[in-house]
Amino acid sequence: MTCNKCVTKVKSELLKLGDVITAEVQLNAPQAEIAMSKHITVPILQQAIDKAGPYTISEAGHAGHETGDDTNSSKEVGNSYFPIFLIFGFLAAITFLIQIIKSTFSWLEWMNHFMAGFFFVFSFFKFLDLKGFAQGYSTYDVVARKFPAWGYIYPFVELLLGIALLIGIFPIGTNIAIIVVMAVASIGVIRSMLKKSIIQCACLGTVIKLPLGKVTLVEDLLMVIMSAVMLVLMS
């Protein structure tokens, strides 16, 4: 590899492999540290990076690192969802407290604030590495796969949805947009789950690494359900 563009291409092709959870590629070494749900042979890895260009990959010589401990791997995957649970917990608690200090508790307003916070936080993490998010998102999202530019646009869409919810402009249109955007996002997650592919989720960008799975799906569908409930309450 000779430049960061090479690194990006190699990393992108490695992440497309179903059993690759994360792939950290360095230019200076040069080397790739790959976390897998199950062992992938070097020839298969080579076939993947052949698509990126004339690059060669070989074993680092640490067998223990390649095979890994299935028990520890399972714990790692399970614990990696902790950031999402923490974010949801904080958002739920803060928005709940806002309602408690008011004279009347409004579930509609609570959901509105909770969803606004959700979109602000999740778009923030994507903006930390917009290019990395777009590349990761394109590995499983049905729209980003065909139109890579959608991966760059998506964080801005989330940010705008958060602003619209917080300000309260076009509430019906905003909630319909949320249902469409999040439902489409769910399709890619469902397809990956049906294929039993274990790849990195891009919902929190590249800063916090998460495996794509049921938690990701629940996260997307929760926004769909809450928007649908809000539309019913507003009617």
Secondary structure as GFF3:
##gff-version 3
##sequence-region A 1 235
A	DSSP	alpha_helix	4	15	.	.	.	ID=ss1
A	DSSP	beta_strand	20	26	.	.	.	ID=ss2
A	DSSP	beta_strand	31	36	.	.	.	ID=ss3
A	DSSP	alpha_helix	42	50	.	.	.	ID=ss4
A	DSSP	alpha_helix	63	67	.	.	.	ID=ss5
A	DSSP	alpha_helix	70	79	.	.	.	ID=ss6
A	DSSP	alpha_helix	82	100	.	.	.	ID=ss7
A	DSSP	alpha_helix	107	127	.	.	.	ID=ss8
A	DSSP	alpha_helix	130	137	.	.	.	ID=ss9
A	DSSP	alpha_helix	142	146	.	.	.	ID=ss10
A	DSSP	alpha_helix	149	167	.	.	.	ID=ss11
A	DSSP	alpha_helix	171	194	.	.	.	ID=ss12
A	DSSP	beta_strand	200	201	.	.	.	ID=ss13
A	DSSP	beta_strand	210	211	.	.	.	ID=ss14
A	DSSP	alpha_helix	214	234	.	.	.	ID=ss15
###
